[in-house]
Amino acid sequence: MLRDRLRGEIVVRSHRQRQEVLRAMEQARQKRLHGRTVAWQLPAMTSSELLREIKWRLDASSLEEATAAARVLDSARRRARGAR
């Protein structure tokens, strides 16, 4: 359910928010695999490439990675509501 919600929601998000989601997912993956996050540079990608990468990662992601992505999107949604 969470992954399905994220797949639908990420489509309407901005390029910057997609970058934040991918970064959060990678950090959660590193923490799960290595017990800590290591330096990781987000590669230059177009918005459609980011979308494709996030959707691919969601298919293979752990619950921690999906939860990290959801936290980023929820935070962005709260900021947007506060700006109105």
GUTORKOL-170383 format. One record per residue: y, z, x of N, C-alpha, C, O in turn; residue number from 1. Coordinates in steps of 0.2 Angstrom, whole numbers, plus 5000, padded with zeros to 4 digits. Layout:
<lumzas>
n.y_n.z_n.x_ca.y_ca.z_ca.x_c.y_c.z_c.x_o.y_o.z_o.x_n
Y_Z_X_Y_Z_X_Y_Z_X_Y_Z_X_NUM
...
</lumzas>
This chain:
<lumzas>
n.y_n.z_n.x_ca.y_ca.z_ca.x_c.y_c.z_c.x_o.y_o.z_o.x_n
4994_5000_5004_5000_5000_5000_5006_5000_5004_5011_4996_5003_1
5007_5004_5009_5012_5005_5014_5014_4998_5017_5019_4996_5017_2
5008_4995_5020_5009_4989_5024_5011_4983_5019_5015_4979_5021_3
5009_4983_5013_5011_4978_5008_5018_4979_5006_5022_4974_5006_4
5020_4985_5005_5028_4986_5004_5032_4984_5010_5037_4981_5009_5
5030_4986_5016_5034_4984_5022_5034_4976_5023_5039_4973_5024_6
5028_4973_5021_5028_4965_5022_5033_4962_5017_5037_4957_5019_7
5034_4965_5011_5038_4962_5006_5046_4964_5008_5050_4960_5007_8
5047_4970_5010_5053_4972_5012_5056_4969_5018_5063_4968_5018_9
5052_4968_5023_5055_4965_5029_5058_4958_5028_5062_4956_5032_10
5056_4955_5023_5058_4948_5022_5065_4948_5021_5069_4943_5023_11
5068_4952_5017_5075_4952_5015_5080_4956_5020_5086_4957_5019_12
5077_4959_5026_5081_4963_5030_5084_4958_5035_5082_4952_5037_13
5090_4961_5038_5094_4957_5043_5090_4957_5050_5085_4960_5051_14
5092_4952_5054_5089_4951_5061_5089_4958_5065_5084_4960_5068_15
5095_4962_5065_5095_4968_5068_5090_4973_5066_5087_4977_5069_16
5089_4973_5059_5085_4978_5056_5077_4976_5058_5073_4981_5059_17
5076_4970_5058_5069_4968_5060_5068_4970_5068_5063_4972_5069_18
5073_4969_5072_5073_4971_5079_5071_4979_5079_5067_4981_5083_19
5075_4983_5075_5073_4990_5075_5066_4991_5073_5063_4996_5076_20
5064_4988_5068_5057_4989_5065_5052_4987_5071_5047_4991_5072_21
5053_4982_5074_5048_4980_5079_5048_4985_5085_5043_4987_5088_22
5054_4987_5087_5055_4992_5092_5051_4999_5090_5048_5002_5094_23
5052_5001_5084_5049_5007_5082_5042_5006_5082_5038_5011_5084_24
5039_5001_5080_5032_5000_5079_5029_5000_5086_5024_5003_5088_25
5032_4997_5091_5030_4996_5098_5030_5003_5101_5025_5005_5105_26
5035_5007_5100_5036_5014_5103_5030_5018_5100_5027_5022_5103_27
5029_5018_5093_5023_5021_5090_5017_5019_5093_5012_5024_5094_28
5016_5013_5094_5009_5011_5097_5008_5013_5104_5003_5016_5106_29
5014_5013_5108_5013_5016_5115_5012_5023_5115_5008_5026_5119_30
5015_5027_5110_5014_5034_5110_5007_5036_5108_5004_5040_5111_31
5004_5032_5104_4997_5033_5101_4992_5031_5107_4987_5035_5108_32
4994_5026_5111_4989_5024_5116_4990_5028_5123_4985_5029_5126_33
4996_5029_5124_4997_5032_5131_5000_5039_5131_5000_5043_5136_34
5001_5042_5125_5003_5049_5124_5011_5049_5125_5014_5055_5125_35
5014_5044_5127_5021_5044_5128_5024_5036_5127_5020_5032_5127_36
5030_5036_5127_5033_5029_5126_5035_5027_5133_5038_5031_5137_37
5034_5021_5135_5036_5018_5141_5041_5013_5140_5042_5010_5134_38
5045_5011_5145_5051_5006_5144_5048_5000_5142_5043_4997_5144_39
5051_4997_5137_5049_4991_5134_5055_4987_5132_5059_4990_5128_40
5056_4981_5134_5061_4977_5132_5059_4972_5127_5054_4968_5127_41
5063_4972_5121_5062_4968_5116_5063_4961_5118_5069_4959_5120_42
5058_4956_5117_5060_4949_5119_5065_4946_5115_5065_4948_5109_43
5068_4941_5117_5073_4937_5113_5069_4933_5108_5064_4929_5110_44
5070_4934_5102_5067_4931_5096_5072_4929_5091_5077_4932_5090_45
5070_4923_5087_5074_4921_5082_5072_4926_5076_5067_4930_5077_46
5075_4926_5071_5074_4930_5065_5067_4929_5062_5063_4933_5060_47
5065_4922_5062_5059_4920_5059_5053_4922_5064_5048_4924_5061_48
5054_4922_5070_5049_4924_5075_5048_4932_5074_5042_4934_5075_49
5054_4936_5073_5053_4943_5072_5049_4944_5066_5044_4949_5066_50
5050_4941_5061_5047_4942_5054_5039_4940_5055_5035_4944_5053_51
5038_4935_5059_5031_4933_5060_5027_4938_5064_5021_4940_5063_52
5031_4941_5070_5028_4946_5074_5027_4953_5070_5021_4956_5071_53
5031_4955_5066_5031_4961_5062_5025_4960_5057_5021_4965_5057_54
5024_4955_5054_5019_4954_5049_5012_4954_5053_5007_4957_5050_55
5012_4951_5058_5006_4951_5062_5004_4958_5065_4998_4960_5064_56
5009_4961_5067_5008_4968_5069_5006_4973_5063_5001_4977_5064_57
5008_4972_5058_5007_4976_5052_4999_4975_5050_4996_4980_5048_58
4997_4969_5051_4989_4968_5050_4985_4972_5054_4980_4974_5052_59
4987_4973_5060_4983_4977_5065_4986_4984_5067_4983_4987_5071_60
4991_4986_5063_4994_4992_5065_4990_4998_5063_4986_4998_5058_61
4992_5004_5066_4989_5010_5064_4994_5013_5059_4999_5010_5058_62
4992_5018_5056_4996_5022_5051_5002_5024_5054_5008_5024_5051_63
5002_5027_5060_5008_5029_5064_5013_5023_5065_5019_5024_5064_64
5011_5017_5066_5015_5012_5067_5018_5010_5061_5024_5008_5061_65
5014_5009_5056_5017_5007_5049_5022_5013_5047_5027_5011_5044_66
5021_5019_5048_5025_5024_5046_5032_5024_5050_5037_5025_5047_67
5031_5022_5056_5037_5022_5060_5042_5016_5057_5048_5017_5057_68
5039_5010_5056_5042_5005_5053_5046_5007_5046_5051_5005_5045_69
5042_5010_5042_5045_5013_5035_5051_5017_5036_5055_5017_5033_70
5050_5022_5041_5056_5026_5043_5062_5022_5045_5068_5024_5042_71
5061_5017_5049_5067_5013_5050_5070_5010_5044_5076_5010_5043_72
5066_5007_5040_5069_5004_5034_5072_5009_5029_5077_5007_5026_73
5069_5014_5028_5071_5020_5024_5078_5022_5026_5083_5023_5022_74
5079_5023_5033_5085_5025_5036_5090_5020_5035_5096_5022_5033_75
5089_5014_5036_5094_5008_5035_5096_5008_5027_5102_5007_5026_76
5091_5009_5023_5093_5009_5016_5097_5015_5014_5102_5014_5010_77
5096_5021_5017_5101_5027_5016_5108_5025_5018_5113_5027_5015_78
5108_5022_5024_5115_5021_5027_5118_5016_5023_5124_5016_5022_79
5115_5011_5020_5118_5006_5016_5120_5009_5009_5126_5007_5007_80
5117_5014_5006_5119_5017_5000_5125_5021_5002_5130_5022_4998_81
5125_5025_5008_5131_5029_5009_5137_5025_5011_5143_5028_5010_82
5136_5019_5012_5142_5014_5014_5146_5012_5008_5151_5009_5008_83
5142_5012_5002_5145_5010_4996_5150_5014_4993_5153_5013_4988_84
</lumzas>
